[in-house]
Amino acid sequence: MKVRVLGCSGTIAKDGRTTSFLLDRDVLVDAGTGVGDLSLDEMAAIDHVLLTHSHLDHIAALPLMVDGVAALRTKPLQIHALQATIDALKAHIFNNIIWPDFSKIPTPHAPFISFHALTPGQILQLGGKQVEVLSAVHAVPAVGYAVNGCQGYWVFTGDTERNPALWERLNQMAVAMLVIETAFSNCQASLAKRSLHLCPQTLSLELDCIAPGKSYPIYITHTKPAERELIMAEIQRLKQAGPSCLDAHSIHCLQAGQVFEL
């Protein structure tokens, strides 16, 4: 399985793209502004979109992508998300005010998009890939995803704060790569807690939940551009401060444009 990082920034800035990952050619995980770097043919090849939640940085490009490739597709683009996320998209995006309701256009029987509700713990088979829906703890209903590749699971936490259920499940898996958000620096720890995001000190507590003996590469995502260097420096200081869970893992800052083979 090929994982292409289209965007991994917490917000936009020059050369910054918000969250989106392309799995092989046909599955998109979140639809942030990184989708805009795909060609029309690449967008038209996507059959499934997996959304973690309804926040703008994770869905901003979706309505524009649908509009851009509608004429090139012969079947609806399938959008998979929590029912609460689907309800938000219908109420606030595809509502014929902000954007056309492509779930009923050109006809209700042959629309450009279709919505498919999912629940945590559910396992999907999409384009030959097995996808497990993981729990997340965020300001709105949210999930993460684990996708099984040849080398193990590619895991994306989505936006989340402290999440015991996630680690209980991950400790049962053969994880090949973990992409985990750390949106704020420790200087913004109170804001991170209020908005249900991680900062380096809570990231360290979360990684403490990884079972002894398990080790896999960890990639930090969703950093705010103004704090990215500080966040990574704080993580490095935690690694150097003494024995901790951080020592057992290689930790990197995810970059748009990276491609991983799993």
C-alpha positions as CSV (number, residue, x, y, z in Angstrom):
1,M,0.0,0.0,0.0
2,K,1.3,3.5,-0.9
3,V,0.5,6.3,1.5
4,R,0.9,9.8,-0.1
5,V,0.9,12.8,2.3
6,L,-1.0,15.5,0.6
7,G,-1.3,17.7,3.6
8,C,-0.5,17.5,7.3
9,S,-0.5,21.1,8.6
10,G,-2.9,22.3,11.3
11,T,-3.7,25.4,9.2
12,I,-2.7,27.0,5.9
13,A,0.4,29.0,5.2
14,K,2.8,29.2,2.3
15,D,3.6,25.6,1.3
16,G,1.3,24.4,4.1
17,R,-1.6,22.1,3.3
18,T,-4.2,20.8,5.8
19,T,-4.8,17.2,6.5
20,S,-5.3,14.7,3.6
21,F,-3.7,11.4,2.7
22,L,-4.1,9.4,-0.5
23,L,-4.0,5.6,-0.1
24,D,-2.9,4.0,-3.4
25,R,-5.0,5.8,-6.0
26,D,-8.5,5.3,-4.8
27,V,-9.0,6.0,-1.1
28,L,-8.7,9.5,0.4
29,V,-8.4,10.0,4.2
30,D,-9.7,13.4,5.0
31,A,-10.0,16.1,2.4
32,G,-8.1,19.1,3.6
33,T,-6.5,21.7,1.3
34,G,-3.7,19.2,0.3
35,V,-6.2,17.7,-2.2
36,G,-5.8,20.7,-4.3
37,D,-2.3,19.5,-5.4
38,L,-3.9,16.5,-7.2
39,S,-4.5,16.5,-10.9
40,L,-8.1,16.1,-12.2
41,D,-7.3,12.6,-13.3
42,E,-5.9,11.8,-9.8
43,M,-9.0,13.2,-8.1
44,A,-11.3,11.4,-10.5
45,A,-9.6,8.1,-9.6
46,I,-10.7,8.4,-6.0
47,D,-13.7,6.2,-5.2
48,H,-13.8,6.5,-1.4
49,V,-13.3,9.4,1.1
50,L,-12.8,8.5,4.7
51,L,-13.5,11.6,7.0
52,T,-12.3,11.7,10.6
53,H,-14.6,14.6,11.6
54,S,-16.3,17.7,10.4
55,H,-13.8,20.5,11.1
56,L,-13.0,22.7,8.2
57,D,-9.3,21.8,7.9
58,H,-10.3,18.2,7.2
59,I,-13.1,18.8,4.7
60,A,-12.3,22.1,3.0
61,A,-11.4,20.6,-0.4
62,L,-14.2,18.1,-0.5
63,P,-17.0,20.2,-2.1
64,L,-14.6,21.6,-4.7
65,M,-13.1,18.2,-5.5
66,V,-16.6,16.8,-6.1
67,D,-17.5,19.7,-8.4
68,G,-14.2,19.4,-10.3
69,V,-14.5,15.7,-11.2
70,A,-18.2,15.1,-11.3
71,A,-18.3,15.1,-15.1
72,L,-15.4,12.6,-15.2
73,R,-17.0,10.0,-13.0
74,T,-19.5,7.3,-13.9
75,K,-20.5,6.4,-10.3
76,P,-21.0,8.3,-7.0
77,L,-18.0,9.2,-4.9
78,Q,-18.5,7.4,-1.6
79,I,-18.1,9.5,1.5
80,H,-17.6,7.4,4.7
81,A,-18.0,9.2,8.1
82,L,-19.7,9.2,11.4
83,Q,-23.4,10.0,11.1
84,A,-22.8,13.2,13.0
85,T,-20.2,14.2,10.4
86,I,-22.5,13.4,7.6
87,D,-25.3,15.4,9.2
88,A,-22.9,18.4,9.6
89,L,-21.9,18.2,5.9
90,K,-25.6,18.0,4.8
91,A,-26.6,20.9,7.1
92,H,-23.7,23.3,6.5
93,I,-21.9,22.4,3.2
94,F,-24.0,20.4,0.8
95,N,-27.1,22.5,1.6
96,N,-27.8,24.4,-1.7
97,I,-26.6,27.6,0.1
98,I,-22.9,27.1,0.7
99,W,-22.6,24.4,-2.0
100,P,-25.0,22.4,-4.1
101,D,-26.4,19.2,-2.6
102,F,-24.5,16.7,-4.8
103,S,-26.1,13.8,-3.0
104,K,-29.2,14.6,-5.1
105,I,-27.6,16.1,-8.2
106,P,-27.9,15.4,-11.1
107,T,-30.7,13.1,-9.8
108,P,-31.5,11.5,-6.4
109,H,-31.2,8.1,-8.1
110,A,-27.8,8.8,-9.7
111,P,-26.0,11.5,-7.6
112,F,-22.4,12.6,-7.7
113,I,-21.8,11.6,-4.1
114,S,-23.2,9.1,-1.6
115,F,-22.9,9.1,2.2
116,H,-22.1,6.0,4.2
117,A,-22.3,6.1,8.0
118,L,-19.7,4.2,10.0
119,T,-19.1,3.5,13.7
120,P,-16.0,3.0,15.8
121,G,-14.8,-0.6,15.7
122,Q,-16.3,-1.2,12.2
123,I,-14.1,-2.9,9.6
124,L,-14.5,-1.8,6.0
125,Q,-13.2,-3.3,2.8
126,L,-12.5,-0.5,0.4
127,G,-10.6,-1.0,-2.9
128,G,-8.9,-4.1,-1.6
129,K,-7.9,-2.4,1.6
130,Q,-9.0,-3.4,5.1
131,V,-9.9,-0.3,7.1
132,E,-10.7,-0.3,10.8
133,V,-12.5,2.7,12.4
134,L,-10.8,3.8,15.6
135,S,-12.1,5.9,18.5
136,A,-11.0,9.5,18.9
137,V,-11.7,12.1,21.6
138,H,-12.3,15.5,20.1
139,A,-14.4,18.6,20.3
140,V,-16.8,17.1,17.8
141,P,-17.6,13.5,17.1
142,A,-14.4,12.0,15.5
143,V,-12.6,8.9,14.6
144,G,-9.2,7.7,13.4
145,Y,-8.4,4.9,11.0
146,A,-6.1,1.8,10.8
147,V,-5.4,0.5,7.3
148,N,-3.8,-2.9,6.9
149,G,-0.8,-2.9,4.5
150,C,1.7,-5.7,3.7
151,Q,4.0,-4.6,6.6
152,G,1.3,-4.0,9.2
153,Y,-1.2,-1.2,9.9
154,W,-0.9,2.4,8.9
155,V,-2.6,4.2,11.8
156,F,-3.9,7.7,11.7
157,T,-5.3,9.0,15.0
158,G,-7.2,11.9,13.6
159,D,-7.7,14.8,15.9
160,T,-7.8,13.6,19.5
161,E,-6.7,14.2,23.0
162,R,-6.1,11.5,25.7
163,N,-7.6,8.3,24.3
164,P,-7.3,5.1,26.3
165,A,-9.5,3.1,23.9
166,L,-7.1,3.8,21.0
167,W,-4.1,2.3,22.8
168,E,-6.0,-0.7,24.0
169,R,-6.8,-1.5,20.3
170,L,-3.4,-0.5,18.9
171,N,-1.6,-2.8,21.4
172,Q,-3.4,-5.7,19.8
173,M,-2.3,-4.7,16.3
174,A,0.9,-5.1,14.3
175,V,1.5,-1.3,13.7
176,A,3.8,-0.4,10.9
177,M,3.5,3.4,11.2
178,L,1.6,5.7,13.5
179,V,0.6,9.2,12.5
180,I,-0.5,11.1,15.6
181,E,-1.5,14.7,16.0
182,T,0.3,17.2,18.2
183,A,-1.4,20.4,17.4
184,F,0.0,22.7,20.1
185,S,3.3,23.4,21.9
186,N,3.5,22.9,25.7
187,C,3.2,26.7,26.0
188,Q,-0.3,26.3,24.7
189,A,-1.1,23.3,26.9
190,S,-4.3,24.8,28.3
191,L,-5.6,25.6,24.9
192,A,-4.8,22.1,23.7
193,K,-6.7,20.6,26.6
194,R,-9.8,22.9,26.0
195,S,-9.8,22.1,22.3
196,L,-9.1,18.4,22.8
197,H,-5.8,18.3,21.0
198,L,-2.4,17.0,22.1
199,C,0.8,18.9,23.0
200,P,4.2,17.3,23.6
201,Q,3.6,16.6,27.3
202,T,0.3,14.9,26.7
203,L,1.8,13.1,23.7
204,S,4.4,11.6,26.0
205,L,1.6,10.4,28.3
206,E,-0.2,8.9,25.4
207,L,2.9,7.1,24.1
208,D,3.4,5.7,27.6
209,C,0.3,3.5,26.8
210,I,2.1,1.6,24.1
211,A,2.7,-2.0,25.3
212,P,6.3,-2.9,26.4
213,G,8.3,-4.4,23.6
214,K,6.3,-2.7,20.9
215,S,8.1,-0.1,18.8
216,Y,7.3,1.5,15.5
217,P,8.0,4.8,13.7
218,I,5.8,7.7,14.8
219,Y,5.1,10.7,12.7
220,I,3.8,14.0,14.2
221,T,1.0,15.7,12.2
222,H,-1.4,18.7,12.5
223,T,1.2,21.0,13.9
224,K,0.5,24.8,13.7
225,P,3.0,26.3,11.2
226,A,4.0,29.0,13.7
227,E,4.8,26.4,16.4
228,R,6.1,23.4,14.4
229,E,9.8,23.9,15.2
230,L,8.9,24.5,18.9
231,I,6.7,21.4,19.1
232,M,9.5,19.2,17.7
233,A,12.1,20.8,19.9
234,E,9.9,20.2,23.0
235,I,9.5,16.5,21.9
236,Q,13.3,16.2,21.5
237,R,13.9,17.7,25.0
238,L,11.5,15.2,26.5
239,K,13.5,12.4,24.8
240,Q,16.7,13.8,26.2
241,A,15.4,14.5,29.7
242,G,15.8,10.9,30.8
243,P,14.3,7.4,30.4
244,S,10.8,7.7,28.9
245,C,8.5,6.0,26.4
246,L,9.8,8.5,23.8
247,D,13.2,6.8,23.8
248,A,11.7,3.5,22.4
249,H,10.4,5.1,19.2
250,S,11.7,7.0,16.3
251,I,9.7,10.2,16.1
252,H,9.6,12.4,13.0
253,C,7.7,15.5,11.8
254,L,5.4,14.5,8.9
255,Q,5.9,16.5,5.7
256,A,3.6,17.1,2.8
257,G,4.8,15.3,-0.3
258,Q,6.2,12.3,1.6
259,V,5.3,8.8,0.2
260,F,5.4,5.7,2.3
261,E,5.2,2.1,1.1
262,L,3.7,-0.3,3.7
